[in-house]
């Protein structure tokens, strides 16, 4: 069995923290010009560019509808500069419904940073439990 690449080791360590609900190591590993893509045609789908845009357009709305967030990696596939992760969400919406999506996440790495993130998941579950992203965005408390 070969030794995991530096990138795969970093992603595995990030998922150890995500399983505890700690997203800080993920954001610390992201390039400022990160490209985030979620598949599908729901309001949560699309491509978002730049860390700050992703925080405003995806993460804050997500936090507005989820009370508890954690994601557990079930497999890390080491492709060197591209690392794929099979994962399972362990999440609870603020209305008490479970949001336990299954994911395949693809991380494109450059110089030790995540430069592109691709999320493949059950978009019907996203729509059913999370609702419309723009409605969730309107729930975000400002200033």
C-alpha positions, -999 to +999 in steps of 0.1 A: +000+000+000+014+034-010+018+064+012-010+090+007+000+122-011+003+154+008-030+166-007-049+134+003-035+136+038-046+172+041-081+164+028-083+134+052-073+156+081-099+182+071-126+155+071-116+144+106-125+179+117-156+182+096-169+150+113-167+170+145-186+200+129-154+220+126-152+237+092-123+260+099-095+237+086-115+234+053-117+272+049-080+276+059-071+252+031-091+270+004-075+294-021-090+329-020-102+324-056-117+290-049-143+278-075-173+259-059-196+239-080-226+220-069-243+198-096-279+200-106-305+226-113-318+235-079-314+270-064-284+256-044-267+243-077-243+263-097-208+276-098-196+302-074-162+320-075-141+334-047-141+325-010-161+356+001-188+350-026-191+313-016-195+323+021-222+349+013-241+329-014-238+293-001-224+289+035-244+316+053-277+306+037-268+269+046-261+279+082-295+298+083-314+265+076-291+240+093-288+238+131-262+210+132-236+203+105-211+175+102-198+155+073-180+121+076-157+108+049-162+071+041-135+069+015-106+092+003-094+085-033-059+099-038-053+112-073-024+135-063-036+170-074-072+157-075-086+141-044-121+125-044-141+119-012-171+098-006-189+112+024-221+111+044-238+142+059-249+141+095-270+173+096-302+186+112-323+214+098-335+241+122-371+227+117-358+193+131-357+174+098-327+153+090-305+164+061-281+134+057-270+137+021-246+113+004-218+130-014-189+126-038-167+156-034-138+163-058-110+186-046-086+201-072-054+212-055-026+236-064+003+245-041-013+229-011-046+248-015-081+238-027-087+257-059-118+239-071-145+220-052-171+199-070-201+185-051-222+156-064-252+148-042-289+142-040-303+176-052-339+165-046-330+161-009-315+195-010-347+210-024-369+191+000-351+198+032-332+231+026-358+247+003-348+277-019-313+291-014-325+327-020-351+323+007-324+309+031-302+338+021-329+362+031-329+346+066-293+355+071-290+381+098-271+412+086-247+434+106 
